[in-house]
Amino acid sequence: MNFFLDTNAVIKIYHEETGTKVLSAFLKRYAPNLILTISDLTPIEFRSSFLRLARTGEADLIMVHEIFRHFDADITRFNIIKIEHWMHFSFQPHCFHIKSFA
């Protein structure tokens, strides 16, 4: 089973927060046949999220660096897909447009 994890889900693997227990139970249940897929943006967003936690005092910087070390060691366990198209989002009152650039 191929399961795509967005950055918020990956963070739950390394940081106890709302939803961590549900995700952990799911991952344990399907572990033998599970392929975890992330985007190539996930490592950047992952680091950015944890550094924000350190900046706001919600996490200790030493702990954040330890989490980065574990994530870097685990990265080969993920199937990483490359985002090939850039999307342009345009927000206007009562309107939402997406334009894809190939």
SESEMAR-988747 format. One record per residue (C-alpha): residue number from 1; x, y negated, z. Coordinates in steps of 0.5 Angstrom, whole numbers, plus 2048, in hexadecimal, padded with zeros to 3 digits. Each point is the difference from the previous one (the first is absolute). Example, Ala and Ser with C-alpha at 12.3 -4.5 7.8 and 13.67 -1.06 7.14 Angstrom:
2
<n 1, px 819, py 809, pz 810>
<n 2, px 802, py 7F9, pz 7FE>
REM end
This chain:
102
<n 1, px 800, py 800, pz 800>
<n 2, px 803, py 7F9, pz 7FE>
<n 3, px 7FE, py 7FB, pz 805>
<n 4, px 802, py 7F8, pz 7FF>
<n 5, px 802, py 7FC, pz 806>
<n 6, px 7FF, py 7F9, pz 7FF>
<n 7, px 805, py 7FC, pz 805>
<n 8, px 7FB, py 7FF, pz 805>
<n 9, px 800, py 808, pz 801>
<n 10, px 807, py 801, pz 800>
<n 11, px 801, py 7FB, pz 805>
<n 12, px 7FB, py 804, pz 804>
<n 13, px 805, py 806, pz 800>
<n 14, px 806, py 7FC, pz 803>
<n 15, px 7FC, py 7FB, pz 805>
<n 16, px 7FA, py 802, pz 805>
<n 17, px 7FA, py 7FC, pz 7FE>
<n 18, px 7F8, py 801, pz 7FE>
<n 19, px 800, py 806, pz 7FB>
<n 20, px 806, py 803, pz 802>
<n 21, px 7FD, py 806, pz 803>
<n 22, px 7FB, py 801, pz 7FB>
<n 23, px 806, py 800, pz 7FA>
<n 24, px 804, py 804, pz 804>
<n 25, px 7FB, py 806, pz 801>
<n 26, px 7FF, py 7FF, pz 7F8>
<n 27, px 807, py 801, pz 7FF>
<n 28, px 801, py 806, pz 805>
<n 29, px 7FA, py 803, pz 7FD>
<n 30, px 802, py 800, pz 7F9>
<n 31, px 807, py 800, pz 801>
<n 32, px 802, py 807, pz 7FC>
<n 33, px 7FD, py 7FD, pz 7F9>
<n 34, px 801, py 7F9, pz 801>
<n 35, px 804, py 7FB, pz 7FB>
<n 36, px 800, py 7F9, pz 803>
<n 37, px 800, py 7FB, pz 7FB>
<n 38, px 802, py 7F8, pz 801>
<n 39, px 801, py 7FB, pz 7FB>
<n 40, px 807, py 7FD, pz 7FF>
<n 41, px 7FE, py 7F9, pz 804>
<n 42, px 7FE, py 804, pz 806>
<n 43, px 808, py 800, pz 803>
<n 44, px 800, py 7F8, pz 7FF>
<n 45, px 7F9, py 7FF, pz 803>
<n 46, px 802, py 805, pz 806>
<n 47, px 806, py 7FC, pz 802>
<n 48, px 7FC, py 7FA, pz 7FF>
<n 49, px 7FA, py 802, pz 805>
<n 50, px 805, py 802, pz 805>
<n 51, px 804, py 7FA, pz 800>
<n 52, px 7FA, py 7FC, pz 801>
<n 53, px 7FF, py 804, pz 806>
<n 54, px 807, py 7FF, pz 802>
<n 55, px 7FF, py 7F8, pz 7FF>
<n 56, px 7F9, py 800, pz 804>
<n 57, px 803, py 803, pz 806>
<n 58, px 7FB, py 806, pz 7FE>
<n 59, px 806, py 805, pz 7FF>
<n 60, px 807, py 800, pz 803>
<n 61, px 806, py 7FF, pz 7FA>
<n 62, px 804, py 806, pz 803>
<n 63, px 7FA, py 804, pz 7FF>
<n 64, px 7FE, py 7FD, pz 7F9>
<n 65, px 807, py 802, pz 7FE>
<n 66, px 7FF, py 807, pz 803>
<n 67, px 7FA, py 801, pz 7FC>
<n 68, px 803, py 7FE, pz 7F9>
<n 69, px 806, py 805, pz 802>
<n 70, px 7FA, py 805, pz 800>
<n 71, px 7FD, py 7FE, pz 7FA>
<n 72, px 806, py 800, pz 7FC>
<n 73, px 801, py 807, pz 802>
<n 74, px 7F9, py 802, pz 7FE>
<n 75, px 800, py 7FC, pz 7F9>
<n 76, px 802, py 806, pz 7FC>
<n 77, px 7FA, py 804, pz 803>
<n 78, px 7FB, py 7FB, pz 7FC>
<n 79, px 7FE, py 801, pz 7F9>
<n 80, px 801, py 7F8, pz 7FE>
<n 81, px 7FD, py 7FD, pz 7FA>
<n 82, px 802, py 7FA, pz 7FC>
<n 83, px 7FB, py 7FB, pz 7FF>
<n 84, px 801, py 7FE, pz 7F9>
<n 85, px 7FB, py 7FB, pz 7FF>
<n 86, px 800, py 7F9, pz 803>
<n 87, px 7F9, py 7FD, pz 802>
<n 88, px 7FE, py 7F9, pz 801>
<n 89, px 7FA, py 7FF, pz 805>
<n 90, px 7FC, py 7F9, pz 7FF>
<n 91, px 7FC, py 7FE, pz 805>
<n 92, px 7FA, py 7FB, pz 7FF>
<n 93, px 7FA, py 7FF, pz 804>
<n 94, px 7FB, py 805, pz 7FE>
<n 95, px 805, py 804, pz 7FB>
<n 96, px 805, py 804, pz 801>
<n 97, px 804, py 802, pz 7F9>
<n 98, px 806, py 805, pz 7FF>
<n 99, px 804, py 7FF, pz 7FA>
<n 100, px 805, py 806, pz 7FF>
<n 101, px 807, py 7FF, pz 7FC>
<n 102, px 803, py 806, pz 7FD>
REM end
